[in-house]
Amino acid sequence: MCGRFYIDDETAREIERIVRKIDQKNGKTGDVHPSEPALVLRADRDSMVAETLRWGYESARKNTLIFNARSETVRERPMFRHDYETRRCLIPACKFYEWKDTGAKKKEKYEFFVPGEVLYLAGIYHRDPVGGRFTILTREARGCMTEIHSRMPLIIHGQDMEAWLFSEKEAEKILDSHFDELQRRKSEGGAYQQMSLF
């Protein structure tokens, strides 16, 4: 994780309740893939604001996007350290996907979600000459993820949203937090052929 997530209308309504004015003209709903625009929540002085950014940092290697960063090393890696310190964000989604290797170069697709709730995926962002970009932080898998993949997104509890965005000291604690409420189900569409993301 994380190679694709999903935003539904209920998630968009939840964002509207949190942030009064959201420009959704460029924010995508449905499956969001790396390199596509998505709505993120970020700090702007003392306020939480929404902005549409592209998913994935551009790499020095051509045609390569870095769409995940490990939470365990985000404070040390030169590419991510300053963004972690000053530009943390949240990516709202109603579910995310992961694929389980079943052999014979085939993978089964699974969805991870909490019924009726929005997931807030922890991220960082920056600006480059092309515009704003974000990446999603991942951690070691727990709970229902462990049988499917070794990594999972760092998910922020709703009550910790402001702490993640506004306090580097509190963000340090959240990096080591657990989110055990996830449920999983095999996704409609069955097997999906894809290269491993890690």
Disulfide bonds with the S-S distance in Angstrom:
none
